[in-house]
Amino acid sequence: MGAAHDRHGGRDLPERAAVTYLLDTAPFLWAVTDPSKLSRRARRLCESQRETLVVSVASLWEIVVKCGVGGIRIANPARSLPDWLAGLGARVLPVEAVHAYAVYGLPPVHRDPFDRLLVAQAIAEDLPLLTGDEFIAQYPVRCVW
């Protein structure tokens, strides 16, 4: 692809490699329903054609559970969620046994099982987690916001 032009000295710099980001549940929902709730950086990453976005099955499960108990209102989540994923160009990260096992070693910072699984997935897959959640930021995981 070539090199990027350095605006400070005219030198050519190597292009930064594209990064894959795991979206926390709330930022995923905000990205597709109200991007103004995202930080500027998170919004830029979600709108970028260069970066790869992944959404965990755990987030999809969390959303559907919350829809079922009235915590979130989404018309026909079975149709809306796949459409939203496609609109973001995001792929789905399945939950593997290694992710479940990785939850065991996490410190008891956060009691939310969905967030703990997302942290375990981010660590196991070596992915930065796109989140503004202060509890998640206390885990040994790279958070981007």
C-alpha positions as CSV (number, residue, x, y, z in Angstrom):
1,M,0.0,0.0,0.0
2,G,2.9,2.3,0.3
3,A,3.9,4.8,2.9
4,A,2.0,7.7,4.5
5,H,3.2,11.2,4.2
6,D,4.5,12.8,7.4
7,R,3.0,16.2,7.8
8,H,5.8,17.3,10.1
9,G,8.8,16.8,7.9
10,G,7.9,15.4,4.6
11,R,9.3,12.0,5.3
12,D,7.5,8.9,4.3
13,L,6.2,6.8,7.3
14,P,5.0,3.3,7.1
15,E,1.2,3.0,7.2
16,R,-0.3,1.9,10.4
17,A,-1.7,-1.6,10.3
18,A,-5.4,-1.9,10.6
19,V,-6.6,-2.9,14.0
20,T,-9.5,-5.2,15.0
21,Y,-11.7,-3.8,17.8
22,L,-14.1,-5.7,20.0
23,L,-17.1,-3.5,20.8
24,D,-18.7,-3.4,24.2
25,T,-22.4,-3.8,24.1
26,A,-23.4,-0.2,24.8
27,P,-21.0,1.3,22.2
28,F,-22.3,-1.2,19.6
29,L,-25.9,0.0,20.3
30,W,-24.8,3.6,20.2
31,A,-22.9,3.2,17.0
32,V,-26.0,2.1,15.2
33,T,-28.7,4.1,17.0
34,D,-27.1,7.3,18.4
35,P,-23.5,7.8,17.4
36,S,-23.4,11.1,19.3
37,K,-23.1,9.1,22.5
38,L,-19.8,7.7,21.4
39,S,-16.5,9.5,22.1
40,R,-15.0,11.2,19.1
41,R,-12.4,8.5,18.8
42,A,-14.9,5.7,19.1
43,R,-17.1,7.2,16.5
44,R,-14.2,7.7,14.1
45,L,-13.2,4.0,14.6
46,C,-16.8,2.8,14.0
47,E,-17.1,4.9,10.9
48,S,-13.7,3.9,9.5
49,Q,-13.6,1.6,6.5
50,R,-10.0,0.6,7.5
51,E,-10.6,-0.8,11.0
52,T,-12.2,-4.2,11.7
53,L,-15.1,-4.3,14.2
54,V,-16.3,-7.4,16.0
55,V,-19.3,-7.8,18.2
56,S,-19.4,-10.7,20.6
57,V,-22.2,-13.3,20.6
58,A,-22.3,-12.4,24.4
59,S,-23.3,-8.8,23.5
60,L,-26.0,-10.0,21.1
61,W,-27.2,-12.4,23.9
62,E,-27.2,-9.5,26.4
63,I,-29.2,-7.3,24.1
64,V,-31.8,-10.0,23.5
65,V,-32.1,-10.8,27.2
66,K,-32.6,-7.1,28.0
67,C,-35.2,-6.8,25.2
68,G,-37.0,-9.8,26.7
69,V,-37.3,-8.2,30.2
70,G,-38.1,-4.7,28.9
71,G,-34.7,-3.1,29.6
72,I,-34.1,-2.2,26.0
73,R,-36.7,-1.6,23.3
74,I,-35.7,-2.9,19.8
75,A,-38.3,-3.7,17.2
76,N,-37.7,-7.3,16.1
77,P,-34.1,-7.8,17.4
78,A,-33.8,-11.0,15.3
79,R,-34.0,-8.8,12.3
80,S,-32.5,-5.5,13.6
81,L,-29.3,-6.9,15.1
82,P,-28.1,-8.6,11.9
83,D,-29.0,-5.5,9.9
84,W,-27.0,-3.3,12.4
85,L,-24.0,-5.6,12.2
86,A,-24.0,-5.5,8.4
87,G,-24.4,-1.7,8.5
88,L,-21.3,-1.4,10.7
89,G,-19.5,-4.0,8.6
90,A,-18.9,-5.8,11.9
91,R,-18.3,-9.5,12.2
92,V,-19.6,-11.7,15.1
93,L,-17.1,-13.1,17.5
94,P,-18.3,-16.5,18.8
95,V,-17.9,-17.5,22.4
96,E,-15.4,-20.3,22.6
97,A,-14.5,-22.6,25.5
98,V,-11.2,-20.8,25.9
99,H,-13.1,-17.5,26.5
100,A,-15.3,-19.1,29.2
101,Y,-12.2,-20.6,30.9
102,A,-10.5,-17.1,30.8
103,V,-13.3,-15.6,32.9
104,Y,-12.1,-17.8,35.8
105,G,-8.8,-15.9,36.2
106,L,-10.3,-12.4,36.2
107,P,-10.2,-10.3,39.3
108,P,-13.6,-9.6,40.9
109,V,-13.8,-6.0,39.7
110,H,-17.2,-6.3,37.9
111,R,-20.1,-8.6,38.6
112,D,-21.8,-8.3,35.2
113,P,-21.3,-11.7,33.6
114,F,-21.6,-10.3,30.0
115,D,-18.9,-7.7,30.6
116,R,-16.6,-10.2,32.3
117,L,-17.0,-12.5,29.2
118,L,-16.2,-9.6,26.9
119,V,-13.0,-8.8,28.9
120,A,-12.0,-12.5,28.8
121,Q,-12.6,-12.5,25.0
122,A,-10.6,-9.4,24.5
123,I,-7.7,-10.8,26.5
124,A,-7.8,-14.3,24.9
125,E,-8.0,-12.8,21.4
126,D,-5.6,-10.0,22.1
127,L,-8.2,-7.4,21.0
128,P,-8.6,-3.8,22.2
129,L,-12.0,-3.3,23.7
130,L,-14.0,-0.3,22.5
131,T,-15.6,0.8,25.8
132,G,-16.1,3.8,28.0
133,D,-17.0,1.6,31.0
134,E,-14.8,2.5,34.0
135,F,-15.2,-0.9,35.6
136,I,-14.0,-2.7,32.5
137,A,-11.0,-0.3,32.3
138,Q,-9.8,-1.7,35.7
139,Y,-9.1,-5.1,34.1
140,P,-5.8,-6.0,32.4
141,V,-7.3,-5.3,29.0
142,R,-6.5,-2.6,26.4
143,C,-9.5,-0.2,26.4
144,V,-10.1,2.4,23.7
145,W,-12.5,5.2,24.0
